[in-house]
Amino acid sequence: MYSTLPILHQPNVIHIGYHIHDKVAADLYQTVTASTFVLITDTRLLPLINPLLNSLQSKCPGRFLVRVIPPGEGSKSRATKANIEDFLLKNSCTRDTCLVAVGGGVVGDLVGYVAATFMRGIPFVQVPTTLLAMVDSSLGGKTAIDTPAGKNLVGAFWQPKRVYMDLGMLMTLPSREFRNGMAEVIKTAAISSEADFKVLEDGATDMEASLHTTQEASKGREKLLEVILASARFKADVVTEDEREGGLRGLLNFGHTIGHAFEKILSPDWLHGECVSVGLVAEAEVSHLLGHCDYAVVERLKRVLVAYGLPIDFDAATKARLGLDDVMQVMRVDKKNQGSQKKLVILSSIGTTLEPKASAVADDAIENIVKKYVSEHSVVGSLSVNSSVHSSVVPVVLVVSTEEESAWVKKAVSPSVSFVTVSRTKENQDKKAIVIRLTSVPTSSSTGEYEYCYITLDNAEAAALIGFIGNLVEPAHVKATHPTSTRFVTPTVDSYDSVNPFLMSQWLEDVHAIEFRVDLLTATNWVTTAGIQLAHLRRSKALSGNARLPIIFTVRTVPQAGKFDPADLQTHADLVKWAHFWGCDYIDLEITTLSKEVLQNLLTFNHNLTGTHTIIGSYHDPSHKHGWTSSTEFGDLFKSTISLFQEHDHKGIVKLVGAALTLQDSIDLEVFRSRYPSKALIAINMGPHGKISRVLNRFLSPVTHECLPAIAAPGQLTASEIIQLRQGLGLD
């Protein structure tokens, strides 16, 4: 049982059979002329490919090298690509080097992309070891790596010189991986041949059983070879007609437009083929919805998928992870799109498509089907608390004032956070519960432990509220023992009501918290303005995908490099209390502005409240009144702040900011840091000579962003600048 297939008018490129490792070595060295052959595989496969490895190594006419990478999708990255390239350069590999990719789709896609770009292109061959790679990724020359924005978004078309499919390798696959690949085989038959589809319908039991038999000649093995050969032949024919996916090749994406969107959100818990399987059903249902096929086509597709152990829907827990907006957003950056128009392969019957290419489909038709596979009450944002373990979660009571608010909360919030209840009154509530009173504007006094202001009852507000609840019951504080340095960004804006979420997402890149500077707002009534703007900040933060990012609430006075009137002590203290009511994760408290009595009262207030709010005891010296080592002020402030925290059993943070007139001031700061080695210490200098102190500060360094209108303090660096400098210095 051995066959070869042509592709792109080149004969015998694809080789298919059982246990063909000796044939691979003979054909490879006869076909590809190179001085060096580099086999690249992963750590999981290395022990399983000894026959192939020994054969290739013993028969190699030149130099033979091996490079092993970690298994899994995480290796399909810029970093791993660079690692392989550095290995090739270190070993003086030149243009007459051939790469041998032995593995699944991750190895094949990655190695193919390395081959496409190394020395402006070198030959490579594919030895796919999974069914999915055999019938899909190894054929057609698509190579790529993943990025945070999505799968396969950076890559090239680069054809392998050979593709060797040793079906004997399938015997090493877990059943789930075999089924994972069968989704692609079923897809191909569904769009190309009813006869091949019928073979799949009749052969499910025999084919999977063939993986567990020692008989070389069996009915199941013959059928498996037949369907893989048919699938590979169809893809080879399509690639030959349309190598660069100009139209016809788009047929191969049946089930993938919707399936990839599911996979982006559900991976790694759900495999590619499992997501594509549900995507096949969904896209077939779109075909039926648009009137292009009978529902019997959908039912037939469902039956064959189930026969091979593949899913055709999601369970309730998985649906809860999928929001309609999230799924549609992923589809917006699909490579197959034509502008904003999404493209799906439309079935007219089993084995036949509406067009010999993917067809443009309106969003409303797609949404009409996709909504069946996602949470009924989907919102942008989610809560990571394990709400099924009710005993370990503090209950939350949302107190509303109108039926409209009650209905909105029950529909948009409660399904996502099961430990939340809704009430029209605060009376007779569980004293251990966190009570949040929803209001349209802040009131003059608090009637609940927390206030969440400016409710507009829209989708974004739900996401922000869920993130807010999550931070209360499962604090999102940044650990002082974080393995790398941490940062917070300070947006220098006077209003958040018009901040674009896309811009917000850029501000929040590579940071661990966001500072809400109340003193930068434009306000007449500070409490009302701060409450409303904080709600806008939370909404924008949630829409940018950062609902759970901690907020640092800060009122910075004029003498300490801010804009708030230092004489308005009552409002200052009121704002600090409201920061607690509003559930801010961190609250900055100027330790020299408010009196000792007020500080004591605020720490007592903090201690008595349900919830977790960490105080940052801060002092800023913008005019260089004190030196870090030439006077005792900074040391005394550090000690008195720690003493205040200890008195109230509070694990607070000390923030001391000086001004560097010379580089020596920053050197002195590091001497100070060594004398007071607290992990929860933020110690930096302002000014150009203070930049080094911001790099050396390990915990919650304040940063700016190049898209902000201004820096919050002289000498501020961006998060990317600090990361690059710390990595260059070997600090992270």
SVG drawing of the C-alpha trace seen along z (x, -y; Angstrom):
<svg xmlns="http://www.w3.org/2000/svg" viewBox="-40 -76 70 85">
<polyline fill="none" stroke="black" stroke-width="0.4" points="0.0,0.0 2.1,-2.9 1.1,-5.8 2.4,-9.1 0.6,-12.2 1.6,-15.2 1.0,-18.8 1.6,-22.0 2.5,-20.0 5.4,-18.3 5.3,-14.5 5.7,-12.3 5.8,-15.2 3.3,-13.5 4.2,-10.0 1.6,-8.0 2.0,-4.6 2.5,-2.6 6.0,-2.4 7.9,-4.1 10.9,-5.6 13.4,-3.8 11.7,-5.0 11.8,-8.6 15.6,-8.5 16.2,-7.1 13.9,-9.5 14.9,-12.6 18.6,-12.3 18.0,-11.5 15.6,-14.5 17.2,-17.3 20.8,-18.3 22.1,-20.0 25.3,-20.0 23.4,-20.1 20.1,-18.4 18.4,-19.7 15.7,-17.6 13.4,-19.7 10.9,-18.0 9.4,-18.4 10.3,-16.8 7.2,-14.7 7.8,-13.2 11.6,-12.7 11.4,-9.2 8.7,-8.1 10.6,-8.7 13.8,-6.6 13.3,-4.5 13.0,-7.6 15.8,-9.4 18.2,-6.5 17.5,-6.0 17.9,-9.6 21.1,-10.0 22.8,-6.8 22.1,-7.5 22.7,-11.2 25.3,-12.2 26.3,-15.4 26.0,-17.0 23.0,-15.9 21.8,-18.1 18.8,-17.8 16.9,-20.6 14.2,-19.9 11.5,-22.5 8.9,-22.3 5.6,-20.7 2.4,-22.7 0.9,-25.8 3.1,-28.1 6.1,-27.1 4.5,-28.5 5.9,-31.9 8.4,-34.6 10.6,-33.6 10.9,-30.0 11.4,-31.0 14.3,-33.2 15.7,-30.4 15.8,-28.0 17.4,-30.7 20.0,-31.4 20.8,-27.7 21.2,-27.5 23.5,-30.5 25.5,-29.3 26.1,-26.0 27.1,-27.9 24.1,-26.7 23.9,-28.4 21.5,-28.4 22.3,-24.8 20.6,-23.6 17.4,-21.5 15.1,-21.5 13.1,-18.4 9.9,-19.1 8.8,-16.1 5.7,-16.7 2.2,-18.0 0.9,-21.3 2.9,-23.4 6.2,-22.0 5.3,-22.0 4.0,-25.6 6.9,-26.9 9.7,-25.1 8.2,-26.0 8.2,-29.7 11.8,-29.5 12.7,-27.9 10.8,-30.6 12.8,-33.4 16.2,-31.9 18.8,-33.1 15.8,-34.3 14.5,-30.8 15.9,-27.3 14.3,-23.9 12.4,-21.9 10.3,-18.8 7.3,-17.8 7.0,-14.6 3.6,-15.1 2.9,-12.8 -0.7,-13.6 -3.7,-13.0 -4.6,-16.7 -1.2,-17.7 -1.3,-15.0 -4.6,-16.0 -4.4,-19.7 -1.4,-21.8 1.4,-19.8 -0.1,-20.3 -0.2,-23.5 2.8,-25.5 1.0,-27.7 3.6,-28.5 3.1,-30.8 3.5,-31.6 0.9,-32.9 0.7,-36.3 -1.3,-37.6 -3.8,-39.0 -4.6,-35.5 -3.4,-32.3 -1.3,-32.2 -1.3,-36.0 2.4,-36.2 3.7,-33.8 4.5,-33.0 3.6,-30.6 6.5,-28.2 6.1,-24.8 7.8,-21.8 10.0,-19.7 8.4,-16.5 5.6,-15.5 6.0,-12.1 2.9,-10.7 3.8,-7.6 0.4,-6.3 2.2,-4.1 2.8,-7.2 -1.0,-7.4 -0.7,-4.3 1.0,-6.5 -1.8,-9.0 -4.3,-9.2 -7.9,-8.7 -8.7,-12.3 -5.9,-13.4 -7.1,-11.0 -10.6,-12.4 -9.1,-15.9 -7.7,-15.1 -10.9,-13.4 -12.7,-16.7 -10.6,-17.9 -11.1,-14.6 -14.9,-15.0 -14.7,-18.6 -12.9,-17.7 -15.4,-15.0 -18.4,-17.3 -17.2,-19.9 -15.8,-17.6 -17.3,-14.1 -20.5,-12.5 -18.9,-9.1 -16.0,-9.8 -18.5,-11.1 -20.3,-7.7 -17.1,-5.9 -16.7,-7.9 -20.3,-7.2 -19.8,-3.5 -16.3,-3.1 -16.1,-4.9 -15.7,-1.8 -13.3,0.0 -11.0,-3.0 -10.5,-3.8 -10.1,-0.2 -7.3,0.1 -5.2,-2.1 -5.1,0.5 -4.5,3.7 -1.1,5.3 -2.4,6.7 -0.6,5.0 -3.4,5.8 -6.8,5.0 -10.1,3.6 -9.8,0.6 -6.2,-0.3 -7.2,-0.1 -10.2,-2.4 -8.0,-4.8 -5.5,-5.0 -8.3,-5.4 -9.9,-8.4 -6.5,-10.1 -5.4,-9.6 -8.7,-11.1 -8.5,-14.0 -4.8,-14.7 -5.6,-14.3 -8.4,-16.9 -6.3,-19.4 -3.4,-18.9 -5.7,-19.5 -7.1,-22.6 -3.6,-24.0 -2.4,-23.3 -5.3,-25.4 -5.0,-28.1 -1.7,-28.1 -2.2,-31.6 -5.8,-31.3 -7.3,-33.5 -10.6,-31.8 -10.9,-28.0 -8.6,-27.3 -11.0,-29.2 -13.2,-26.0 -10.8,-24.3 -11.8,-26.8 -15.3,-25.3 -16.1,-25.3 -13.0,-27.3 -14.3,-30.9 -16.6,-30.2 -14.4,-27.4 -11.3,-29.5 -13.2,-32.1 -14.3,-29.5 -10.7,-28.1 -9.2,-31.5 -11.3,-31.8 -11.4,-28.1 -7.9,-27.0 -6.1,-25.0 -9.0,-23.3 -10.6,-22.6 -8.6,-21.3 -8.5,-22.7 -10.5,-19.8 -13.1,-20.0 -13.7,-23.7 -13.8,-23.1 -16.3,-20.3 -18.8,-22.7 -17.9,-25.3 -18.8,-22.8 -22.3,-22.4 -22.7,-26.1 -21.6,-27.1 -23.9,-24.3 -26.7,-25.9 -25.9,-29.2 -26.2,-27.6 -29.6,-26.3 -30.7,-29.6 -29.8,-31.3 -31.9,-28.8 -29.1,-27.0 -29.4,-23.5 -32.0,-21.3 -31.7,-20.7 -31.2,-17.0 -27.6,-18.1 -27.0,-19.5 -28.3,-16.4 -26.2,-14.1 -23.1,-16.1 -23.9,-16.0 -24.3,-12.2 -21.0,-11.5 -19.2,-13.9 -20.8,-12.2 -19.8,-8.8 -16.2,-9.8 -16.6,-11.2 -16.5,-14.8 -18.7,-17.5 -21.5,-19.3 -22.4,-21.7 -20.9,-23.1 -21.9,-22.3 -23.3,-25.0 -19.9,-25.7 -18.2,-26.2 -21.0,-28.4 -20.6,-30.6 -17.0,-31.3 -18.2,-32.4 -19.8,-35.8 -21.4,-36.7 -19.4,-40.0 -16.2,-38.2 -16.7,-35.6 -17.7,-38.1 -14.7,-40.3 -12.3,-37.4 -13.9,-36.9 -13.3,-40.5 -9.6,-39.9 -9.9,-36.7 -7.4,-36.6 -10.2,-35.5 -12.3,-38.6 -12.8,-41.0 -12.7,-44.4 -15.4,-44.1 -17.2,-41.4 -16.9,-37.9 -16.6,-34.8 -18.0,-31.4 -18.2,-28.2 -21.8,-27.6 -23.0,-24.0 -25.7,-23.2 -25.5,-19.4 -23.1,-16.9 -20.1,-17.0 -21.2,-20.2 -20.8,-23.9 -22.8,-26.9 -19.7,-28.5 -16.2,-27.2 -15.0,-29.5 -16.0,-31.0 -19.0,-33.3 -19.6,-36.7 -22.2,-36.4 -23.8,-39.3 -23.1,-39.5 -26.7,-39.2 -27.0,-35.7 -23.8,-34.6 -24.9,-36.1 -28.3,-34.4 -26.6,-31.0 -23.6,-31.7 -25.8,-33.0 -27.0,-29.3 -23.5,-28.3 -22.7,-31.1 -23.9,-32.3 -27.5,-33.6 -26.5,-36.5 -23.0,-37.2 -21.2,-40.4 -17.8,-41.8 -15.6,-40.7 -15.8,-37.8 -15.2,-36.8 -12.6,-34.3 -13.9,-33.4 -14.9,-29.7 -18.5,-30.6 -19.5,-26.9 -17.7,-26.7 -20.1,-29.0 -18.7,-28.3 -15.4,-29.9 -16.9,-33.1 -18.2,-36.1 -21.8,-36.6 -22.7,-39.9 -26.0,-41.8 -26.8,-44.3 -29.3,-46.8 -31.4,-48.4 -34.0,-51.2 -36.1,-50.4 -37.6,-47.4 -35.7,-48.3 -32.4,-48.1 -33.5,-44.8 -34.4,-43.3 -31.1,-44.5 -29.0,-43.0 -30.8,-39.7 -30.3,-39.4 -26.8,-40.8 -24.9,-40.1 -26.4,-37.4 -25.9,-34.5 -22.2,-35.3 -21.8,-35.7 -23.9,-33.1 -23.1,-34.3 -24.8,-37.7 -28.4,-38.3 -30.5,-41.3 -32.6,-43.2 -34.7,-46.3 -33.7,-47.1 -30.6,-46.8 -32.5,-45.8 -32.2,-42.3 -29.3,-41.4 -26.6,-38.9 -24.1,-40.9 -21.2,-38.9 -22.3,-39.9 -20.8,-42.7 -23.6,-45.1 -23.4,-47.3 -26.0,-49.9 -26.5,-50.8 -27.2,-54.5 -27.4,-56.9 -25.3,-59.5 -23.5,-59.4 -25.5,-60.5 -24.2,-62.8 -23.9,-59.9 -23.3,-56.2 -26.2,-53.8 -24.2,-50.7 -20.7,-49.5 -20.0,-50.1 -21.4,-52.4 -21.3,-51.7 -22.3,-55.0 -23.6,-56.1 -25.4,-53.0 -26.5,-53.2 -27.8,-49.6 -25.9,-48.8 -23.7,-45.9 -20.4,-47.7 -21.7,-48.6 -22.4,-45.0 -18.8,-44.0 -17.4,-46.8 -19.7,-45.8 -18.7,-42.1 -15.0,-43.1 -15.8,-45.3 -17.5,-42.5 -14.7,-40.2 -12.1,-42.5 -14.0,-42.7 -14.5,-39.0 -11.2,-37.9 -8.7,-40.9 -6.6,-41.6 -3.8,-43.1 -0.3,-42.9 2.0,-40.7 5.1,-42.4 6.8,-39.0 5.8,-39.0 8.6,-37.1 9.3,-40.1 9.0,-43.9 5.5,-45.4 4.2,-48.8 1.1,-51.0 0.1,-53.6 -1.2,-57.1 -3.5,-58.5 -3.2,-62.3 -6.8,-63.0 -9.4,-65.2 -12.3,-63.1 -12.9,-59.4 -16.3,-59.6 -15.0,-59.7 -11.9,-57.5 -11.9,-55.0 -11.5,-51.4 -9.0,-50.7 -6.9,-53.6 -7.4,-52.4 -6.1,-49.0 -2.9,-50.5 -2.4,-52.5 -2.8,-49.3 -0.2,-47.2 2.4,-45.6 1.1,-47.2 -0.4,-45.7 -2.6,-48.5 -4.0,-51.9 -3.9,-55.1 -7.1,-57.2 -5.8,-60.7 -8.8,-62.5 -6.9,-65.8 -6.5,-65.9 -10.3,-65.8 -12.3,-68.9 -14.7,-69.2 -17.0,-71.5 -18.4,-68.8 -15.4,-66.5 -17.3,-63.5 -20.0,-63.5 -17.4,-64.0 -15.0,-61.4 -17.8,-58.8 -19.1,-59.3 -15.6,-59.4 -14.6,-56.3 -17.6,-54.5 -16.5,-55.7 -13.0,-54.4 -14.3,-51.0 -16.5,-50.8 -13.6,-51.7 -11.3,-49.3 -13.8,-46.5 -14.4,-47.1 -10.6,-47.0 -10.6,-43.5 -9.1,-44.6 -12.0,-44.5 -10.1,-43.0 -7.0,-45.3 -6.6,-47.0 -7.3,-50.7 -5.2,-53.0 -7.3,-55.9 -5.1,-59.0 -5.8,-62.6 -2.4,-64.4 -2.1,-67.8 -0.2,-70.8 2.8,-70.7 3.3,-67.0 3.3,-67.5 -0.5,-67.3 -3.3,-69.8 -5.6,-69.3 -5.9,-72.2 -4.0,-71.1 -6.2,-73.3 -9.4,-71.4 -8.7,-68.7 -12.4,-67.7 -13.0,-66.9 -9.7,-65.1 -10.7,-62.9 -14.2,-62.4 -12.7,-61.3 -10.5,-58.7 -13.6,-57.3 -15.5,-57.3 -12.7,-55.4 -13.5,-52.6 -17.2,-52.8 -16.4,-52.6 -14.3,-49.4 -11.0,-50.8 -8.2,-48.2 -5.5,-50.7 -6.0,-54.0 -3.1,-56.5 -2.9,-58.4 -0.5,-61.4 1.0,-60.8 2.1,-64.4 -1.0,-66.2 -3.6,-65.0 -3.3,-65.2 -2.2,-62.2 -5.7,-62.0 -7.3,-61.9 -4.8,-59.3 -5.7,-57.2 -9.4,-57.5 -9.0,-56.6 -6.9,-53.5 -9.5,-52.4 -12.3,-53.0 -10.3,-50.9 -9.9,-48.1 -13.6,-47.9 -14.9,-47.7 -15.7,-44.5 -13.5,-44.1 -9.9,-44.5 -8.4,-48.0 -4.7,-48.4 -3.4,-51.8 -0.4,-53.3 1.2,-55.7 2.9,-58.3 5.2,-61.3 6.5,-63.3 9.3,-65.8 9.3,-67.6 11.5,-70.5 14.4,-68.4 13.9,-69.5 15.4,-66.2 18.2,-63.9 18.0,-60.2 21.1,-59.8 22.1,-63.3 19.1,-63.7 16.8,-61.5 13.4,-62.6 12.8,-59.8 13.9,-57.2 11.7,-58.7 8.7,-58.8 9.3,-55.1 9.4,-54.1 6.4,-56.1 4.3,-54.8 5.2,-51.2 4.3,-51.9 0.9,-53.3 0.2,-50.2 1.3,-47.8 -0.9,-49.7 -4.0,-48.9 -2.8,-45.4 -2.7,-46.7 -0.3,-45.3 0.2,-48.6 2.6,-50.0 5.1,-52.8 5.7,-55.2 8.5,-57.7 9.3,-60.0 12.2,-62.4 13.8,-64.6 17.1,-63.9 19.2,-67.0 22.2,-64.8 22.9,-61.1 24.2,-61.0 20.7,-61.5 19.6,-58.2 22.7,-56.5 21.8,-57.7 18.3,-56.4 19.6,-52.9 21.7,-53.1 18.5,-54.0 16.7,-51.1 19.3,-48.7 18.9,-50.0 15.1,-49.6 14.7,-46.3 10.9,-46.2 9.3,-44.3 6.3,-46.6 8.3,-49.8 8.0,-52.2 11.1,-54.4 11.9,-56.6 13.2,-60.0 11.6,-62.6 13.6,-64.3 15.9,-63.1 18.5,-61.9 15.8,-59.9 15.0,-57.7 17.4,-55.0 15.6,-54.8 12.3,-54.0 14.1,-51.2 15.6,-49.8 12.4,-50.1 10.9,-46.6 7.4,-47.0 4.7,-49.1 6.8,-51.6 4.7,-54.5 4.8,-54.7 3.4,-56.7 2.4,-55.7 3.4,-57.3 -0.3,-57.8 -1.1,-59.8 -1.4,-63.6 1.4,-64.2 3.5,-62.5 2.4,-62.6 5.8,-63.5 9.1,-64.5 11.4,-61.6 8.6,-59.1 9.3,-56.2 6.9,-54.0 6.3,-50.4 8.0,-49.1 11.1,-51.3 11.4,-49.9 10.9,-46.3 13.6,-46.7 16.1,-48.3 15.5,-45.8 15.9,-42.8 19.0,-44.4 20.5,-44.8 19.5,-41.2 17.2,-42.4 14.1,-40.5"/>
</svg>
